[in-house]
Amino acid sequence: MSVLVVGVSHKTAPVSVLERLALDADGVAKLVREVIDSDHVLEATALATCNRIEVYADVDRFHGSVETVSRLLCERAGEKPEDVVPHLYVHYDDGAVSHLFGVAAGLESMVVGEGQILGQTRDALRVGQEHGTIGPSLNLLFQQALRVGKRAHAETDIDRAAPSLVSVALERATEHVGPLAGKHVVVIGAGAMASLAVSTVSRFGAGDVVVANRTDSNASRLAEQYGGRVVPLADIDEAIAAADVLISCTGAAGVVLPLAQIAAARVHATDPLAVIDLALPHDVDPAVAELPGISLIGLARLAAEVHDSDTANDVTSVRDIVSEEIQAFLSARRSASVTPTVVALRTMATGVVDAELDRLVSRLPELDPDVRAEVELAIRRVADKLLHQPTVRVKELAHETGAVSYAAALAELFALDPEAVDAVTRAEGV
């Protein structure tokens, strides 16, 4: 297995580039199909979130596959795909494993430790499975990545990063509008972050909580759970006009609240308004911050504050878990990589012994059966002892990092048939 990752994220690209690369479910499926249909790609899937798009592929050639996947990603950007190239990153083989484990554990997220990335990683696995583009290599890798992510959340308190983000945002909002008790709060969105925002403002005693979302049923469930009310997204202006705090976290690909809409809704408002944008790409036009009486609190600033807080210890613990899991996975993979060669070697040895025993029987047909049995046992024991040390050492050496392929050296020394080794590999991958 040689895994390749080509991607772009909030760490390497500005919001404008991420917005141009944003893909819906159909776009992700189309991208994966294009990748799997290209040369040198054996398996493929894509991990797409609001702040990253990454293609994972099992490839048989590095350079050709990097060029192809990079080109396909750049084509998503529209008129100026060349603008994307400087923001792309590439991870290969061991580096790709390390990257995915870190992503699944939440270490690469805008908000370190946020739980949504686990579901998004699971979606990437599902997309590949549904379209038949994932085989044994990526299936094993993603299953293990999900295990790593679950372990990170189970064994540490990294989950508190997202709640801290909302809490810090609301603290900043109160600096502008005063205590939340009795205030009018509008929340746009109905996902995990929106649910956290609604539950938090309700706990702080907000007087009127309005939820709006593209899907009314999701907004209704969230509002009913916390005693709020729902307004259609198309009729949100009236709610914004009366709001003290406006929170948006939709995960949409473009701006949800443009400057003109906010300005028109607040034209007669006299009270201050705190606008909290928890989305990436941003939901709110940054120019809103220039409107009188409005304070805009963005995700980048909030994430930096949260990362400097007590979550640092949890991040360190998660990094230790990820490092441990990476080493275990790579070690198991290296051991598995030599197994086909070892099996082929022993099969060859068995064939040589069987041929020599048949030759012995044909030349000495009168040989006593008991003597023949002892001779056969002695020959097989000699063969086993001769092979024991090389096979033990090649498994041990497989755990060492470096450029030497000890399995390949073993195959060369014993002149093993490559097709025999491949046959064992295919059988193991079924």
C-alpha positions in Angstrom: 0.0 0.0 0.0 1.3 3.4 -1.0 -1.1 6.0 0.2 -1.1 9.5 -1.3 -2.9 12.6 0.1 -3.3 15.8 -1.9 -5.3 18.5 -0.3 -5.9 22.0 0.8 -7.1 23.3 4.2 -7.6 26.4 6.4 -3.9 26.0 7.4 -2.6 26.4 3.9 -5.2 28.5 2.0 -7.2 31.7 2.5 -11.0 31.6 2.8 -11.4 32.8 -0.8 -9.6 29.6 -2.1 -11.5 27.3 0.2 -14.8 28.8 -0.9 -13.9 28.1 -4.6 -13.0 24.5 -3.7 -16.2 23.8 -1.6 -18.0 20.7 -2.8 -21.4 19.3 -2.1 -22.1 15.5 -1.9 -22.5 15.2 -5.7 -19.3 17.2 -6.3 -17.3 14.9 -3.9 -18.7 11.8 -5.7 -17.7 13.3 -9.1 -14.2 14.1 -7.9 -13.7 10.6 -6.5 -14.8 9.0 -9.8 -12.4 11.2 -11.8 -9.5 10.3 -9.5 -10.2 6.5 -9.6 -10.5 6.7 -13.4 -7.0 8.2 -13.7 -3.7 6.4 -14.3 -1.7 4.9 -11.3 -4.7 5.1 -8.9 -5.9 1.8 -7.4 -8.3 3.2 -4.7 -9.6 6.6 -3.9 -11.9 8.7 -1.8 -12.2 12.3 -0.6 -12.6 14.0 2.7 -14.5 17.2 2.3 -15.4 19.7 5.1 -16.1 23.4 5.3 -12.4 24.0 5.9 -10.6 21.2 3.9 -10.8 19.1 0.8 -8.4 16.1 0.6 -8.1 13.3 -1.8 -6.8 10.0 -0.5 -5.6 7.4 -3.0 -3.8 4.1 -3.0 -1.3 4.5 -5.9 1.3 2.5 -7.8 3.3 5.5 -8.9 4.0 8.7 -6.9 4.8 11.5 -9.4 2.2 10.7 -12.0 -0.6 10.3 -9.5 0.4 13.6 -7.7 0.2 15.5 -10.9 -3.2 14.0 -11.8 -4.8 14.5 -8.4 -3.5 18.0 -8.1 -4.9 18.9 -11.5 -8.3 17.5 -10.7 -8.4 19.4 -7.5 -7.3 22.6 -9.2 -10.1 22.2 -11.8 -12.6 22.6 -9.0 -11.4 26.2 -8.5 -13.0 27.5 -11.7 -11.4 30.2 -13.8 -8.0 30.4 -12.1 -7.0 26.9 -11.0 -3.3 27.9 -11.0 -4.1 30.0 -7.9 -4.7 26.8 -5.9 -1.4 25.1 -6.6 0.7 27.1 -4.0 -1.8 26.1 -1.3 -1.8 22.4 -2.0 0.0 19.9 0.4 1.1 16.4 -0.3 1.6 13.5 2.1 2.8 10.1 1.0 2.9 6.7 2.5 3.9 6.9 6.2 3.3 10.7 6.1 -0.2 10.1 4.7 -1.0 7.7 7.5 0.2 10.2 10.1 -1.8 13.0 8.5 -5.1 11.1 8.4 -4.8 10.0 12.0 -4.1 13.6 13.1 -7.1 14.8 11.1 -9.5 12.2 12.5 -8.3 13.0 16.1 -9.2 16.7 15.5 -5.6 18.0 15.7 -5.8 19.6 12.2 -9.2 21.2 12.7 -9.8 25.0 13.0 -11.1 24.2 16.4 -8.8 21.5 17.7 -10.7 18.5 19.0 -14.1 19.3 17.4 -16.1 16.2 17.1 -17.6 16.7 13.7 -14.5 15.6 11.9 -15.1 12.0 13.0 -18.4 12.0 11.2 -16.8 13.6 8.2 -14.0 11.0 8.1 -16.7 8.3 8.3 -18.5 10.0 5.4 -15.3 9.8 3.3 -15.1 6.1 4.0 -18.8 5.6 3.1 -18.4 7.6 -0.2 -15.6 5.3 -1.3 -17.5 2.2 -0.3 -20.8 3.2 -2.0 -19.0 4.0 -5.2 -16.7 1.0 -5.1 -13.6 3.1 -5.1 -12.2 1.9 -1.8 -10.5 -1.5 -1.4 -8.5 -3.2 1.3 -5.8 -0.6 1.7 -7.9 2.6 2.2 -10.6 0.7 4.1 -8.1 -0.5 6.7 -6.5 2.9 6.9 -9.8 4.8 7.4 -11.2 2.2 9.9 -8.1 2.6 12.0 -8.3 6.4 11.7 -11.8 6.3 13.1 -10.6 4.2 15.9 -7.8 6.7 16.7 -10.3 9.6 16.7 -12.7 7.7 19.0 -9.9 6.9 21.4 -8.7 10.5 21.4 -12.2 11.7 22.5 -12.7 8.8 25.0 -9.3 9.1 26.8 -9.0 12.9 26.9 -11.1 16.0 27.4 -10.3 17.4 23.9 -14.1 17.6 23.4 -14.2 20.7 25.5 -12.5 22.8 22.8 -15.7 23.4 20.9 -17.8 24.3 24.0 -14.9 26.6 25.0 -15.1 28.3 21.5 -18.8 29.1 22.0 -18.3 30.2 25.6 -15.4 32.5 24.6 -17.5 33.9 21.7 -20.4 34.7 24.1 -18.0 36.3 26.6 -16.9 38.6 23.8 -20.5 39.3 22.9 -21.4 40.3 26.4 -18.6 42.9 26.4 -20.6 44.6 23.6 -24.2 44.0 24.5 -24.1 43.2 28.3 -25.3 40.1 30.1 -27.3 37.6 28.0 -30.1 37.2 30.5 -33.3 38.4 28.8 -31.6 39.2 25.5 -32.9 38.3 22.0 -30.6 35.8 20.3 -30.8 34.6 16.7 -29.0 31.4 15.6 -28.7 30.5 12.0 -27.9 26.8 11.4 -29.0 23.5 13.0 -25.8 21.4 13.2 -23.6 20.5 16.1 -22.2 24.0 16.6 -25.6 25.6 16.3 -27.0 23.2 18.9 -24.2 24.0 21.2 -24.8 27.7 20.8 -28.6 27.4 21.4 -28.1 25.3 24.5 -25.4 27.7 25.9 -27.5 30.9 25.4 -30.5 29.2 26.9 -28.5 28.2 29.9 -27.4 31.8 30.3 -31.0 32.9 30.4 -31.6 34.4 26.9 -35.1 35.8 26.7 -36.0 34.9 23.1 -34.1 32.4 21.1 -34.8 32.2 17.3 -33.5 29.4 15.1 -33.4 29.6 11.3 -32.1 27.0 9.0 -32.3 25.9 5.3 -34.2 22.8 6.5 -37.1 23.9 8.7 -37.5 20.4 10.3 -34.0 20.5 11.7 -34.5 24.0 13.0 -37.8 23.0 14.6 -36.2 20.1 16.5 -33.5 22.3 17.8 -35.8 25.1 18.8 -38.3 22.8 20.5 -35.6 21.2 22.6 -34.6 24.5 24.2 -37.9 26.4 24.2 -37.0 28.6 21.3 -39.0 29.4 18.1 -38.4 29.0 14.4 -38.5 31.5 11.6 -38.0 30.6 7.9 -34.5 31.6 6.7 -36.2 33.7 4.0 -37.9 35.8 6.7 -34.9 36.3 9.0 -34.6 40.0 8.6 -37.3 40.9 11.2 -35.6 38.6 13.7 -32.2 40.3 13.0 -33.7 43.7 13.5 -34.7 42.8 17.0 -31.6 40.8 17.9 -29.0 41.5 20.5 -26.8 38.6 19.5 -26.7 37.0 16.0 -24.9 33.6 15.7 -24.3 32.0 12.3 -22.8 28.5 11.8 -24.3 27.0 8.7 -21.4 25.4 6.9 -22.6 26.8 3.6 -20.1 27.3 0.7 -20.8 31.1 0.4 -21.8 34.1 2.4 -25.2 33.6 4.1 -25.5 37.1 5.5 -24.3 39.8 3.1 -23.6 43.3 4.2 -26.7 44.8 2.5 -29.0 42.4 4.2 -27.7 43.1 7.7 -27.5 46.9 7.0 -31.2 46.9 5.8 -32.4 44.8 8.7 -30.7 47.1 11.3 -31.4 50.4 9.7 -33.8 51.5 12.5 -32.1 49.6 15.3 -30.7 51.6 18.2 -29.3 48.8 20.5 -25.9 47.3 19.8 -25.6 43.9 18.1 -23.0 41.3 18.5 -22.5 39.1 15.4 -20.7 35.8 16.0 -19.6 34.0 12.9 -18.6 30.4 13.7 -18.5 29.2 10.1 -15.6 28.5 7.8 -15.9 29.7 5.1 -17.5 32.6 6.8 -21.2 33.1 6.8 -21.1 36.8 7.5 -19.7 39.4 5.2 -16.6 40.8 7.1 -17.6 44.3 6.1 -20.5 44.0 8.6 -17.9 44.9 11.2 -17.9 48.5 9.8 -21.6 49.0 10.5 -22.4 51.3 13.4 -23.3 49.5 16.7 -22.2 46.1 15.4 -19.3 44.0 16.8 -18.2 41.1 14.6 -16.6 38.1 16.3 -14.9 35.7 13.9 -13.8 32.1 14.1 -10.1 32.7 13.5 -9.7 35.0 16.5 -11.8 32.7 18.7 -9.9 29.6 17.8 -6.6 31.3 18.6 -7.9 32.2 22.1 -9.2 28.7 22.7 -5.9 27.1 21.6 -4.1 29.2 24.1 -6.3 28.0 27.0 -6.3 24.9 29.1 -7.0 22.7 26.1 -3.2 22.7 25.5 -2.8 19.7 27.9 -5.5 17.8 26.2 -3.9 18.5 22.8 -0.6 17.1 24.1 -2.4 13.9 25.3 -4.1 13.5 22.0 -0.8 14.0 20.1 0.7 11.2 22.3 -2.2 8.9 21.4 -1.9 9.6 17.7 1.8 9.1 17.8 1.4 5.7 19.5 -1.3 4.6 17.0 0.8 5.7 14.0 3.8 3.6 15.2 1.6 0.6 15.9 -0.1 0.9 12.5 3.1 1.3 10.5 4.7 -1.5 12.4 1.8 -3.9 11.6 1.9 -2.7 8.0 5.6 -3.4 7.6 5.2 -6.9 9.1 2.3 -7.6 6.8 4.4 -6.4 3.8 6.9 -9.2 4.2 4.4 -11.9 4.8 3.8 -12.7 1.1 7.5 -13.0 0.5 8.0 -15.3 3.6 5.0 -17.5 2.5 6.4 -17.6 -1.1 9.8 -18.6 0.3 8.4 -21.5 2.4 6.2 -22.6 -0.5 9.3 -22.8 -2.8 11.2 -24.7 -0.1 8.3 -27.1 0.3 8.2 -27.6 -3.5 12.0 -28.4 -3.6 11.7 -30.9 -0.7 8.7 -32.6 -2.3 10.5 -32.9 -5.6 13.6 -34.4 -4.0 11.6 -36.9 -2.0 9.7 -37.9 -5.2 13.1 -38.4 -6.9 14.3 -40.5 -4.0 11.3 -42.8 -4.1 11.6 -43.2 -7.9 15.3 -44.1 -7.6 14.9 -46.4 -4.5 11.4 -47.9 -4.8 12.5 -50.8 -2.5 13.3 -48.4 0.3 11.8 -49.5 3.6 8.7 -47.3 4.4 9.9 -46.6 8.0 13.3 -45.5 6.7 11.7 -43.4 4.0 9.6 -41.7 6.6 12.7 -40.9 8.7 14.5 -39.5 5.7 11.5 -37.3 4.8 11.3 -36.0 8.3 15.0 -35.2 8.4 14.9 -33.4 5.1 11.9 -31.3 6.1 13.5 -30.4 9.4 16.7 -29.3 7.7 14.7 -27.1 5.3 12.8 -25.6 8.2 15.9 -24.8 10.2 17.6 -23.3 7.3 14.6 -21.0 6.6 13.9 -20.2 10.3 16.5 -17.5 10.9 16.1 -15.6 7.6 12.3 -15.4 8.0 12.5 -14.4 11.6 15.1 -11.7 10.8 13.2 -10.3 7.8 10.2 -9.8 10.0 12.3 -8.0 12.6 14.1 -5.9 10.1 10.7 -4.9 8.6 10.1 -2.8 11.7 13.2 -0.7 11.1 12.8 2.5 9.0 15.0 3.1 6.0 15.2 2.7 2.3 16.2 -1.0 2.3 13.4 -3.5 1.4 14.5 -6.6 3.2 11.6 -8.5 1.7 12.8 -7.6 -1.8 16.3 -8.6 -0.9 15.0 -12.0 0.3 13.1 -12.5 -2.8 16.1 -11.7 -4.9 18.5 -13.9 -3.0 16.2 -16.9 -3.3 15.1 -16.1 -6.8 11.4 -16.2 -5.8 8.8 -16.0 -8.6 7.2 -12.5 -8.4 3.9 -13.9 -9.5 4.0 -16.3 -6.5 4.5 -13.3 -4.2 1.7 -11.3 -5.8 -0.6 -14.3 -5.6 -0.1 -14.4 -1.8 -0.7 -10.6 -1.6 -3.9 -10.8 -3.5 -5.2 -13.6 -1.3 -4.4 -11.6 1.9 -6.2 -8.5 0.5 -9.5 -10.4 -0.2 
